[in-house]
Amino acid sequence: MITTTSIARDERVYANAGNPALLDLLEGPVRNVLDVGCGAGDNAVLLKDRYPAASVSGVTVSAAEAAVARPRLDACWVFDIESELPEDFKESEFDTLVFSHVLEHLKNPAPALARFVKLLQPGGECLIAVPNVLQWRQRFQFLRGRFEYESSGVMDDTHLRFFTYYTAAPYLLAECPELTVTHQSAPGSVPLWWLRRYLLPNSWCEAVDRFGSQHWPNLFGGQVIIRAIKP
């Protein structure tokens, strides 16, 4: 569950448990990571645990967020990722870029992504996660005639772009011809309701969730996760 504080985009602090499903896509070697839209540094905690020798840096537009994230990061920059990259930042190089639930907050995410990809070393990995707006829970809300912004989740009131399993990669990577997609999936859950809570073992529920997400990703997938490499 994502929790947020404050309302303004440049003051909000996103804190969660990180995105292990996205980070599971890493194949390495992972030495120098940039987490774009680093939030409170939760992904950095997971990365440091998995790759203790890695250097993990972050970028955020929120000074309040940076203050929380800095103790968890080796470096943290504060600037609008839709603007031109700072001159001193352009000299940086990374073998791993992470964009976990940040691109949907941008007016023009494709060119912003392309600017950062220029910093990716040959052979480097780019991980992307965006929410799936057509996941079954949200479809149910649409069928009820509800299209209302909230303080978090798919309908976060700072989301400017909405993606599905089928539109995310073509749209976001349109200006990154140097990237090759090696993985795309949509982990999520199947609505088992009381069966999940009272009757079925967790292992069975997880198997059903995997089957549903693999065969109907646009219906059951909660987020779209993508791994692309720079050959």
N, C-alpha and C positions, 0 to 999 in steps of 0.2 A: 504494500500500500504506500503510495507516495503521499507525503505530507508537505505542505507548503506554508510559508509564513509571508506576510505582506501581500500586496496586491500588484504594485507596479512591477513591470517586467524586469527593470534594472535593480530591483530591490528584493525580489522573491528568492527564497532559498528552497531548493528541491532536495529533500533528504529521503533516502529509501534504502533498500538492502542491496543496491547495485543490480546488475543485469547478468547473472551467471550464465543464462542460456546463450546470450550473445558472446560472452567471453569464452565459452566452451568451443567456439568456432576457431579460436586461435590455434595455429599450427607451429608458429615460431620459426626461427628463434625470436624471442621477445626481449629486446634490450632497451629500446628508447621509445616510449609510448607517449602519444598526445591524446588526451581525452578532451574532445571539443564539446563544450557544454557539460563541464565536469560536475555540476551540482555541488553537493556538500563533500565530494570526494569519495563517494561510496564505491564506485568502480575501482578507484585507486587502491582502496583497502583490499579488494578481492585480487587485483593484479599483483600487489605486493606480496600477498600470501602465496600466490601461485608461482610468481617469478621474483624471488627475493632480491636478485641482483639487478633487476630492471629499474631504469629511471622512468618515473611516471610524472608527466607534466599535465597541466590543465589549462583550459581557457573558459572564461565565463564573462557574461556581460554585467553580472551583479557583484558589486563590491562587498555586499553583505555575504553573498555566497562564497566569494574568495576568502573572506576572513575565516569562515568555517572550514573550507577545504585546504587551505595552505598547510596546516600541520600534517596532512595526509599526503601531500604532494612534494615532489622535489622542486617544482617551480609552478607558479600560477600567474597567468596574465589576465588582465581585465580589459576587454575591448569588445566592440560590436563585431561579431563574426560576419556580418553582411557588409561591412566596410572593407576597404583595402587593408591588407595585413600591415602591421607596423614594420618600418624599415629594418629594425634590429631583429624582428621575428622572422623575416624572410630568409635569413641566413641559416635558420634551424633546419635540421633533418631528423626524420623519424622513421623507424621501421614498422611502426604500428599506429594507425589512426583509429580512434573510437568515436562514433557519433551515436550515442544512445539516447533516443527520445529527445533530440534537440532540433532536427531539421524541420519538423512540423511547426516549429515556432517562428520560422523565417518567412519573409515575403517572397524571396527568390532563393530557395535552397540549392538548386542545381549549380549556379555560378559560385555560391559560397563554398560548396563542397569542392568544386574544381580548383579553387584557389588553394585550399589546404592540401589537395592531392599533389600539388607541385612540390610540397615538402616531403613527400613520401619517397623513400629510397627504392631503387629497383629491387624487385623481389619482396617489397613490403606488403603488409596486409591492411585493408581498410574494412572495418566492421561498422555496419549501419543497423539501427533498430528504429522503427517507427510504429505507432499504433495502427491496427487494422480497423478502419471505421465501419466495416461491414461484418464484424464479429457478431455472433448470434445475439448477445446481450444488447448491442446497439441497434441491431435490426428490430428487436422487439420494441425498443423505445421509439424507433421511427414508425413502426406499425401503429403504435399508440398515438401517433401524431406529435411526438415530443422531439424537438430539436433545440435543446436548451444547454447553454454553456454552464460549466461547473468550475470549481476551483482546482480540480485535478482530474486525471483520467483522460479517456479519449476526447471528451468534450471540454477539456481544459480551456479556460477563457483566454489563454494566450496562444492557442493553436490557430495558425493562419492557413495551414495546408492540411488536407486529409488524404490518406492513402489507403489502398487495398493491396492484397497480395499480388495482384496482377499489374498494378500501376506504379508501385513503389520504385522498383529498379529501373524501368525504362525512363521514368521522369527524373529521378534523382541523379542518374548516371549519364544523362543525355550529353553533358559537357565534359565527360571524363572518358574519352575514347581509349586512353591508355590503361584503363582498368578492365580486368576480365573477371566476371562473376563466377565463382567456384562453388557457391552454396547459397541457396535461398530456401527458407522454411518459415513456418508460422506456428510456433508452439502456442498451445492454448488448452482449452478444456471443453468437454462435451457435457451438456446439461443432464446430469444424473440425479440431481436434487437429493431426495431422502435416501436413494440407493447408495449414494456416495457416503452419506453421513452414518447410516445405520446398518446396511446390509453387506455391501461389497468390500472386500479387502482393499487396502490402498494400492497393492500391486495390480489388481484387476482394474481399478479406476485409472491408474496411470497408463495401463496398456490400452484401455478404451480411448483415453485422451490422445495418446500417440497415434492410434489408428485414425481417429477422426481428423486430427490436425494434418496428417500426411495425405489423406484422401480428399478432404474438403477444407483446405487451408483458408479459403476466403470466408468460410462460415464459422469454423471453430477456432481459428488462429487469433490470439489476442494481440500479438505483435508480429510484425514482419522483420525477420533478421536476415541480413545479407553479409556474405564475405566476398570481397573482391581483392584481387592481387594486382600489383603493378609488375608485369613480367620484366 
